Amino acid sequence: MTFPLRDVPASIPRPEYVGKEAPARFAGSEVKDAETVERMRVAGRLAAQARDLVGAHVAPGVTTDELDRIGHEFLCDHGAYPSTLGYRGFPKSLCASVNEVVCHGIPDDRVVEDGDIVNIDVTAYLDGVHGDTNATFLAGDVDEESRLLVERTREALERGIKAVKPGRRINVIGRVIESYAARFGYGVVREFTGHGIGTAFHSGLVVPHYDDPAYDTVIETGMTFTIEPMLNLGTHEWDMAEDGWTVLTRDRRRSAQFEHTLLVTPTGAEVLTLP
């Protein structure tokens, strides 16, 4: 079932990619100046507030489209554009990924059921910059295996954040996440990664969640990027649904994800997506 695109007030500035097949190629620096960082703090805080508001409505009986409406209206009411709306043709204002959906679930008439886990991925475009965050929420009485997956995925993100230090290679983040996930036999999704962010939704910088020495970019103070591990109860392999967006675990076992937008500081990382 398809739904009409939600309206965004004309007074709210759009990202440059809205109405285009793809965004313009980012040619700026991954290191942001103080003024850009301050704008990103505001956008990140708003995205986090939207994430938590929508998450508070995750409960048996709600549709994912209703969750999308709540997030859309909150962002627009605060003068922000929902970054996913119209990004490469994505039709909704957030991603809602339930159970076996790894990421990029399109909100629709799917009803959240007792025992489901639901990832809510929200990005706010405000004052020319993006703030991107997601979290996995529990609906009703969730089984122990799934609750542990969610807790440990949150912990994997925290460990990845702690690994961020200027002078280290970006693949240290994935090394830490993958080694932690391996303790529990979880699959770590490889093809969907963290990314550089700022005036561009995705700048081109890739932040993998597994250990790959090919990703050897040196982390620098002032960089901004996301870390967003996707951990699966089973295989790390996935299938793409016919809609071209919804990513499903190949074995249809459950997947969880958490994400923050970060600023690299002289001593580590500042999380920009806290409410």
Beta strands, then each sheet from edge to edge (+ up, - down):
strand 1: 81-82
strand 2: 95-98
strand 3: 101-103
strand 4: 117-126
strand 5: 129-138
strand 6: 187-188
strand 7: 194-195
strand 8: 206-207
strand 9: 224-227
strand 10: 230-232
strand 11: 238-240
strand 12: 247-249
strand 13: 255-257
strand 14: 260-264
strand 15: 269-271
sheet 1: 1+ 4- 2+
sheet 2: 1+ 4- 5+
sheet 3: 3+ 12- 11+
sheet 4: 6+ 10- 13+
sheet 5: 7+ 8-
sheet 6: 9+ 14- 15+
end
